Amino acid sequence: MRRFSQACISTTPGGNFQMIESDVFVQAMQDMGVNFFTGVPDSILGGVIAELMNRRLYTPAVREDEAVGMAAGAYMAGKTPAVLMQNSGLGTSLNTLMSLNMIYKQPCILIVSWRGQEGKDAPEHLVMGEVMPQLLDTVKIPHRTLTEKTAVDDFRWVAQTFMQQQIPVALLITKGVVKGLHP
């Protein structure tokens, strides 16, 4: 089993960080103990979802709130769940996260693609892209943005926060940090 380390990140010939390989990302999640993955497809998360499907670990959902409910059921069955979604799906799932997960201490790791970050994306992603960190702060969901340079610490933070607080924890993924389906 490959352990996640800075060596698992692709670099350019000049040594600059390029991106995290999808299989390394999935293995890092499994190394944390995550053994149930569900969610709604997104292009930024496409490589991760493809890797999860190759490993037969992904249960697709129709809506993000449904995926959060499935993750809660998996947690009650003894699993450690992760839910993959784009940030517009975070809006869709807020009621479920607040009225089920937060109140009843149903933890899950939210892997959220940050569409519309810094005003760059299709128009429908810009509003949520601008307010997502503040929204997560408002609803008291701890979050951290994954970067190539801080990936080891980011994964460590997710695992520790998830275990200590027993509530949803969000790992935000920006475009180009984790390798997608297309180069």
N, C-alpha and C positions, 0 to 999 in steps of 0.2 A: 504494500500500500504506500503510494507516494505521499509524503508529508509536504504541506504547502510551505514554501520558503521563497525568498526573493529569487532564488535560482530557477524557479518554475515560471518566471515571467519572461516573455519574449522581449528581446532587445534589438535595437537597430545595430548595424555594424559599428557605429560610433559609441555604442554603449548606452544610448538613451533608452529609457523605458518605452516599450511599445504597447503591449497589451497582455492581459492574462488569458491564457488558453482556456477554452470552455471546459475541457476535461479536467484541468487542474482546479478550476473553480468548483466544479461538482465534487471532486475528490476532497477538497478542503471542507465543503459542507458535510460530506459523509464522515470525514475525520472528526468533525464536531459532534457527530452523533445523529445528524439529520437523516431520517430514514423514511420520510413520507414527503413527496413533492407534488403539489398541485398548482393550478393557476390558469391564467388566460394568456394565450400567445401574444408576443410583442416582438417587433423586429430587433430591438436592442438585446433582448434576451433569447433570440432565436438559436444561437449557438449552444447556450446552456440547455434550453429545452430539447434540442436535437440530441445532445449528449445524454440527458436524462432519459429520453425515449430509447436511445441505443442500450442503455443499462436497464431498461424496463422499470424505471423508478417514477415515472411521471403519470399522474392521473389528471387528464384535462378537465377543466370546468367551463361552463357556459358563461358564467358571470363571476366577478371577483368576490362578491358577497357569498356566493355559493362555495367558492374555493375556501374562504375563511371558515365557513361552517363545516366543510369537509375536514379541514385541518383541526378544528376543535374536536370533531369525532375521532380523528386519528390520535390526537393527544389523549383523549379519554380511554382509548384502546391501548395505550402504552407507547405510542410512537412519538417521535420528535419531528414536528411538521415545519415545512417551509411553503410559503405561498408566493408565486411569481406573478407579477402584474406590472402594468405601466401605471404612472401616477394618476391618470384619469380613473383607473380602477380603484385607486385608493379612495377617491371620492365616493365611488359606488359602494365600497365596503365599510365606510365609516360607522354606520349604524350597527352592523354586526360586530365590528371590532369593539365598539363602546358598550353595547348592551349584552354581549356574550363574553368576549375575551377579557376585557378589562375588569368587568364586575366579578366574573367567576374564575379569574386567574387561569385563563386558558391561553398559555403562551404559544406563539408561533413566530417564526422568522419571516418577515416580509422582505422579499427581494423585489425592489421597486425600481423600474427603469425611470430615470428622470428626464422625461420628454419636456421640451420647451425651456430647458435650462439656459439662462442668460439670454432669453429672447430669440433663441435659434431653434426653429423647427416649424412645422406646419401651424397655421393660425389656431387651430383647435387645441393645441398643446400649450400655448403661451401663458394663459391665465394660471392653470394649475402648476405649470413649470415655475412661475414666479412665486407662488404662495406655498408650495409644498413644505419646505422646512418649517415655516411659521405654523402651518396647519398641524403638522406632527407635534410641534411644541405645544400648541393649544390643547390638543387631545392627550397630551402626556405620553406619547409613544416615543421612546428613545430612538435616536437615529444617528447614522453615520454614513458618510459618502465614501465609497470604496475608491481608492486610487492605486495606481501601480506602485508608487513609492511607499505607501503605508499599508499595503495589503495584508501583510503578516499581522500587524497591530490591529487592523480593521477586523479581521476574522477572530482574533483573540478577544477583542472588545465585544463582538456579537455573541460569542459563546459565553463569556462571563456575564454579560448583562442579561441575556436570555435566562440563564440558570439562576441568577441571583434574584431577579425581579419577578419572574414568572408571569410576564405580560408580553404582548407583541413587541417586537424590536424590529426596526426597519434598517435594511442595508440598501442604500441608494446607489444605483449603477448609472453612470453617464455613458453616452455613446463613445465607443472606441476603447473603453477600459477593459472589457471582457470581449474576447474574439467572437464575432457574430458568424452567421452562415456565409456571408460574402466578405471577401477581403476589403 
